[in-house]
Amino acid sequence: SEHFKEKSKERYKIEAKNSELKHRHGYDVASSSGLSGMEMQGAVTIFAVNLKRIIKLME
């Protein structure tokens, strides 16, 4: 269906970003337990990746 096609396009983007975070930036199993720990680790990793990109663009 059209809805499935639209959702699969969104899922592809999410999986590509997840793969980049895991393989290029070391995002791995959460070091703390619980959902809040996972969310915090994800937020910090994404923040660090964005900082790396900004610094690279400034050079």
CORGIZI-V117040 format. One line per field, one symbol per residue. phi: phi as a letter, one per 30 degrees, with the letter a starting at -180 (. if undefined). psi: psi as a letter, one per 40 degrees, with the letter a starting at -180 (. if undefined). Layout:
BEGIN
phi = ???
psi = ???
END
This chain:
BEGIN
phi = .ddddddddddddddddddddddcbidbeedccjdddddddddddddddddeddddddd
psi = idddddddddddddddddddddddefhahheiiidddddddddddddddddddddddd.
END
